[in-house]
């Protein structure tokens, strides 16, 4: 790895950590102890209806991303699956969700193929663009479409995993690039609290 590339990667990790910390601080101020996010009615990767009730009754980890993401989203999806494996039986009650910020491309079939290549414990969520945008906003997630020179587009978005307790209240975030041991420790605390 060249020094420039190493510096760029280190800068990306620092920026992701700072965004994660700001998200955590903002969420604690806005949602401390209350159910996080607003009501929604979308579909999962099988096309079945899913609502905010899916985030109640057990500890929950949610990540907002998209299937055309080159690095952050597949890395986070792989890490989430690894964290759940590392938790073993202790993590049996933990539910995990990958929520698309790009519903125009991320149909249920696309999400199912994408997620099932990595995990059978993570559920994909998508739906009509306006309903997804409303959900994303209610969860305080940054997301925007960015045009590329070749006529295609990518999505900028918050890159933190959000942890909710069994009441659906905000618990913590796991920042992109956060050490696996620290992420697993947060998940254990979440499970014990729930």
C-alpha positions as a Markdown table, in Angstrom:
| # | Residue | x | y | z |
|---|---|---|---|---|
| 1 | Unk | 0.0 | 0.0 | 0.0 |
| 2 | Unk | 1.4 | 3.4 | -1.0 |
| 3 | Unk | 1.8 | 6.1 | 1.7 |
| 4 | Unk | -0.8 | 8.2 | -0.1 |
| 5 | Unk | -3.3 | 5.4 | -0.1 |
| 6 | Unk | -2.6 | 4.5 | 3.5 |
| 7 | Unk | -3.1 | 8.2 | 4.5 |
| 8 | Unk | -6.4 | 8.3 | 2.5 |
| 9 | Unk | -7.6 | 5.1 | 4.2 |
| 10 | Unk | -6.7 | 6.4 | 7.6 |
| 11 | Unk | -8.4 | 9.7 | 6.9 |
| 12 | Unk | -11.6 | 7.8 | 5.8 |
| 13 | Unk | -11.6 | 5.8 | 9.1 |
| 14 | Unk | -11.1 | 9.0 | 11.2 |
| 15 | Unk | -13.9 | 10.8 | 9.3 |
| 16 | Unk | -16.2 | 7.8 | 9.6 |
| 17 | Unk | -15.5 | 7.7 | 13.4 |
| 18 | Unk | -16.2 | 11.4 | 13.7 |
| 19 | Unk | -19.5 | 11.0 | 11.9 |
| 20 | Unk | -20.4 | 8.0 | 14.1 |
| 21 | Unk | -19.7 | 10.0 | 17.2 |
| 22 | Unk | -21.7 | 12.9 | 16.0 |
| 23 | Unk | -24.6 | 10.5 | 15.1 |
| 24 | Unk | -24.4 | 9.0 | 18.6 |
| 25 | Unk | -24.4 | 12.4 | 20.4 |
| 26 | Unk | -27.2 | 13.7 | 18.3 |
| 27 | Unk | -29.3 | 10.5 | 18.8 |
| 28 | Unk | -28.8 | 10.6 | 22.6 |
| 29 | Unk | -30.0 | 14.2 | 22.7 |
| 30 | Unk | -33.0 | 13.6 | 20.4 |
| 31 | Unk | -34.1 | 10.1 | 21.4 |
| 32 | Unk | -32.6 | 9.2 | 24.8 |
| 33 | Unk | -35.0 | 6.5 | 26.1 |
| 34 | Unk | -37.8 | 6.9 | 23.5 |
| 35 | Unk | -38.5 | 4.8 | 20.4 |
| 36 | Unk | -36.1 | 5.8 | 17.7 |
| 37 | Unk | -37.3 | 6.7 | 14.2 |
| 38 | Unk | -40.8 | 7.1 | 12.9 |
| 39 | Unk | -43.4 | 4.6 | 11.8 |
| 40 | Unk | -42.9 | 3.0 | 8.4 |
| 41 | Unk | -44.4 | 0.3 | 6.2 |
| 42 | Unk | -42.0 | -1.2 | 3.7 |
| 43 | Unk | -41.1 | -4.7 | 2.4 |
| 44 | Unk | -38.3 | -7.1 | 3.3 |
| 45 | Unk | -36.2 | -8.9 | 0.8 |
| 46 | Unk | -38.9 | -11.6 | 0.3 |
| 47 | Unk | -41.5 | -8.9 | -0.5 |
| 48 | Unk | -43.3 | -9.3 | 2.8 |
| 49 | Unk | -44.6 | -6.2 | 4.7 |
| 50 | Unk | -42.4 | -4.9 | 7.5 |
| 51 | Unk | -43.0 | -2.1 | 9.9 |
| 52 | Unk | -41.3 | -0.5 | 12.9 |
| 53 | Unk | -42.6 | -3.3 | 15.0 |
| 54 | Unk | -39.8 | -5.4 | 13.6 |
| 55 | Unk | -37.5 | -3.3 | 15.8 |
| 56 | Unk | -39.3 | -4.1 | 19.0 |
| 57 | Unk | -39.1 | -7.0 | 21.4 |
| 58 | Unk | -35.4 | -7.8 | 20.9 |
| 59 | Unk | -32.1 | -6.0 | 20.5 |
| 60 | Unk | -31.7 | -4.8 | 17.0 |
| 61 | Unk | -28.8 | -3.6 | 14.8 |
| 62 | Unk | -29.7 | -1.6 | 11.7 |
| 63 | Unk | -27.5 | -0.3 | 8.8 |
| 64 | Unk | -28.5 | 2.0 | 6.0 |
| 65 | Unk | -26.7 | 1.2 | 2.8 |
| 66 | Unk | -27.1 | 0.2 | -0.9 |
| 67 | Unk | -26.2 | -2.8 | -3.0 |
| 68 | Unk | -24.1 | -0.9 | -5.6 |
| 69 | Unk | -21.8 | 0.4 | -2.8 |
| 70 | Unk | -18.1 | -0.5 | -3.6 |
| 71 | Unk | -16.7 | -0.9 | -0.1 |
| 72 | Unk | -18.4 | 0.4 | 3.0 |
| 73 | Unk | -21.7 | -1.5 | 2.7 |
| 74 | Unk | -20.3 | -5.0 | 1.8 |
| 75 | Unk | -17.7 | -4.6 | 4.5 |
| 76 | Unk | -20.3 | -3.6 | 7.1 |
| 77 | Unk | -22.6 | -6.4 | 6.1 |
| 78 | Unk | -19.7 | -8.9 | 6.4 |
| 79 | Unk | -18.7 | -7.5 | 9.7 |
| 80 | Unk | -22.3 | -7.6 | 11.1 |
| 81 | Unk | -22.5 | -11.3 | 10.2 |
| 82 | Unk | -19.1 | -11.9 | 11.9 |
| 83 | Unk | -20.2 | -10.1 | 15.0 |
| 84 | Unk | -23.3 | -12.2 | 15.3 |
| 85 | Unk | -21.2 | -15.4 | 14.7 |
| 86 | Unk | -18.8 | -14.3 | 17.4 |
| 87 | Unk | -21.7 | -13.8 | 19.9 |
| 88 | Unk | -22.7 | -17.4 | 19.5 |
| 89 | Unk | -25.7 | -18.4 | 21.6 |
| 90 | Unk | -25.6 | -15.1 | 23.4 |
| 91 | Unk | -26.5 | -13.3 | 20.2 |
| 92 | Unk | -29.5 | -15.5 | 19.3 |
| 93 | Unk | -32.0 | -12.8 | 20.2 |
| 94 | Unk | -30.2 | -10.1 | 18.2 |
| 95 | Unk | -32.0 | -9.1 | 14.9 |
| 96 | Unk | -30.1 | -7.3 | 12.1 |
| 97 | Unk | -31.4 | -5.3 | 9.2 |
| 98 | Unk | -29.8 | -3.8 | 6.0 |
| 99 | Unk | -32.0 | -0.9 | 4.9 |
| 100 | Unk | -31.6 | 0.3 | 1.3 |
| 101 | Unk | -31.1 | 4.1 | 0.7 |
| 102 | Unk | -31.3 | 3.3 | -3.0 |
| 103 | Unk | -34.7 | 1.7 | -3.5 |
| 104 | Unk | -34.8 | 2.5 | -7.2 |
| 105 | Unk | -32.2 | -0.2 | -7.8 |
| 106 | Unk | -32.5 | -2.2 | -4.6 |
| 107 | Unk | -35.7 | -4.2 | -5.3 |
| 108 | Unk | -36.5 | -7.1 | -2.9 |
| 109 | Unk | -34.9 | -9.6 | -5.4 |
| 110 | Unk | -31.7 | -7.6 | -5.7 |
| 111 | Unk | -31.5 | -7.2 | -1.9 |
| 112 | Unk | -32.1 | -10.9 | -1.3 |
| 113 | Unk | -29.3 | -11.9 | -3.7 |
| 114 | Unk | -27.0 | -9.4 | -2.2 |
| 115 | Unk | -27.6 | -10.2 | 1.5 |
| 116 | Unk | -27.9 | -14.0 | 1.1 |
| 117 | Unk | -24.4 | -14.2 | -0.3 |
| 118 | Unk | -23.2 | -13.0 | 3.1 |
| 119 | Unk | -25.7 | -13.9 | 5.8 |
| 120 | Unk | -28.9 | -15.7 | 6.5 |
| 121 | Unk | -29.4 | -13.6 | 9.7 |
| 122 | Unk | -29.6 | -10.1 | 8.2 |
| 123 | Unk | -32.9 | -9.0 | 6.7 |
| 124 | Unk | -33.1 | -6.5 | 3.9 |
| 125 | Unk | -35.6 | -3.7 | 3.8 |
| 126 | Unk | -36.7 | -1.6 | 0.8 |
| 127 | Unk | -39.8 | -0.1 | -0.8 |
| 128 | Unk | -41.2 | 2.8 | -2.7 |
| 129 | Unk | -38.7 | 5.7 | -2.9 |
| 130 | Unk | -40.9 | 8.2 | -1.0 |
| 131 | Unk | -41.6 | 5.8 | 1.8 |
| 132 | Unk | -37.9 | 4.8 | 2.1 |
| 133 | Unk | -36.9 | 8.5 | 2.1 |
| 134 | Unk | -39.4 | 9.2 | 4.9 |
| 135 | Unk | -38.0 | 6.4 | 7.0 |
| 136 | Unk | -34.4 | 7.4 | 6.4 |
| 137 | Unk | -35.2 | 11.0 | 7.5 |
| 138 | Unk | -37.1 | 9.8 | 10.6 |
| 139 | Unk | -34.0 | 7.9 | 11.7 |
| 140 | Unk | -31.7 | 10.9 | 11.2 |
| 141 | Unk | -29.7 | 9.2 | 8.5 |
| 142 | Unk | -27.9 | 11.3 | 5.9 |
| 143 | Unk | -28.4 | 10.1 | 2.3 |
| 144 | Unk | -28.0 | 11.7 | -1.1 |
| 145 | Unk | -27.6 | 10.6 | -4.7 |
| 146 | Unk | -24.3 | 11.7 | -6.3 |
| 147 | Unk | -24.0 | 11.7 | -10.1 |
| 148 | Unk | -20.9 | 10.0 | -11.6 |
| 149 | Unk | -19.1 | 11.1 | -14.8 |
| 150 | Unk | -20.3 | 8.0 | -16.7 |
| 151 | Unk | -24.0 | 8.9 | -16.2 |
| 152 | Unk | -24.5 | 6.4 | -13.3 |
| 153 | Unk | -24.7 | 7.4 | -9.7 |
| 154 | Unk | -23.7 | 6.4 | -6.2 |
| 155 | Unk | -25.1 | 7.2 | -2.8 |
| 156 | Unk | -23.5 | 9.1 | 0.0 |
| 157 | Unk | -24.9 | 8.0 | 3.4 |
| 158 | Unk | -24.3 | 7.6 | 7.1 |
| 159 | Unk | -22.0 | 4.6 | 7.6 |
| 160 | Unk | -22.7 | 3.7 | 11.2 |
| 161 | Unk | -24.6 | 0.7 | 12.5 |
| 162 | Unk | -27.4 | 1.8 | 14.8 |
| 163 | Unk | -28.2 | -0.3 | 17.9 |
| 164 | Unk | -31.7 | -0.3 | 19.4 |
| 165 | Unk | -32.8 | -1.9 | 22.6 |
| 166 | Unk | -35.9 | -4.2 | 22.9 |
| 167 | Unk | -38.2 | -1.1 | 23.2 |
| 168 | Unk | -36.8 | 0.3 | 20.0 |
| 169 | Unk | -34.9 | 3.1 | 21.8 |
| 170 | Unk | -31.5 | 4.2 | 20.7 |
| 171 | Unk | -28.7 | 2.5 | 22.5 |
| 172 | Unk | -25.4 | 3.2 | 20.6 |
| 173 | Unk | -23.7 | 3.2 | 17.3 |
| 174 | Unk | -20.9 | 1.2 | 15.8 |
| 175 | Unk | -18.8 | 3.3 | 13.5 |
| 176 | Unk | -17.5 | 2.2 | 10.2 |
| 177 | Unk | -14.0 | 0.8 | 10.8 |
| 178 | Unk | -14.5 | 0.4 | 14.6 |
| 179 | Unk | -12.5 | -2.5 | 16.1 |
| 180 | Unk | -14.3 | -5.8 | 16.1 |
| 181 | Unk | -13.7 | -6.3 | 19.8 |
| 182 | Unk | -15.3 | -2.9 | 20.6 |
| 183 | Unk | -18.3 | -3.6 | 18.4 |
| 184 | Unk | -18.9 | -7.0 | 20.0 |
| 185 | Unk | -18.6 | -5.5 | 23.5 |
| 186 | Unk | -21.3 | -3.0 | 22.5 |
| 187 | Unk | -23.5 | -5.7 | 21.2 |
| 188 | Unk | -23.1 | -7.7 | 24.4 |
| 189 | Unk | -24.0 | -4.7 | 26.5 |
| 190 | Unk | -27.1 | -4.2 | 24.3 |
| 191 | Unk | -28.2 | -7.8 | 24.7 |
| 192 | Unk | -27.7 | -7.7 | 28.4 |
| 193 | Unk | -29.7 | -4.5 | 28.7 |
| 194 | Unk | -32.5 | -5.9 | 26.5 |
